[in-house]
């Protein structure tokens, strides 16, 4: 049997996390440290592996109910190799330092079980809830595998060069950055997208660090509807982006 498919064999490495290809992650487990992965993300495994639903404390369940932000995880344990993927999104392994990182939970594929997660709020200058208001802070030492729709842009933020990005395209940023949600529009029209440009909420980053932006937005094109009501049109709530399009794939 011969085929070009045999070029896509397993990556051989001693590293715990290896990007098998741009859209698949290989994680090696030795029976010592478990890995937490997105529910349903396992596509293959070798060895003696167990997959269990991850327990959520009362405080985490309450935070999820109030904000809609949180992680649906499974615990992968045992000895062997597990392969993870989600809707063929691009995968990137990031080392978390003691300063921590802030992410949109929709883009987390896997993380070390030793890391700590906590839901935080992003300030809105108008106090209006919207996409990106609540995010997930990850702290400790370990690795996180993030997903993006397409190849992302890593932007360097410095004290003399701040960065603005569409709130629906931002994937993650350094927790040390000062962040504010804003809309470049008059306050009287803050509840609609800016004129007919199709642009809406932005996140403004100041300080020293990095912001990761993907070439895709959570929100659908303006006036497109998935679900019903205004929430569907503007991509918020259970009728919007997170409720109806978990994979961030607009067709």
Secondary structure, DSSP 8 states (H G I E B T S, - for coil): ---GGGGS-----SSSEEEEETTEEEEEEESSS-EEEETT-EEEEEEEEEEEE----HHHHHHHHHHS----EEEEEEEEEEEE-STT-EEEEEEE-TT-EEE-GGGEEEEETT-EEEEEE--BTT----TTSEEEEEESSEEEEEEESSS-EEEEEBTTB-EEEETTTEEEEETTSEEEEEESS-GGGTTS-BTTTTB-EEEEEESSEEEEE-SS-SS-STT--SSSHHHHHTT-STTSHHHH-TT----
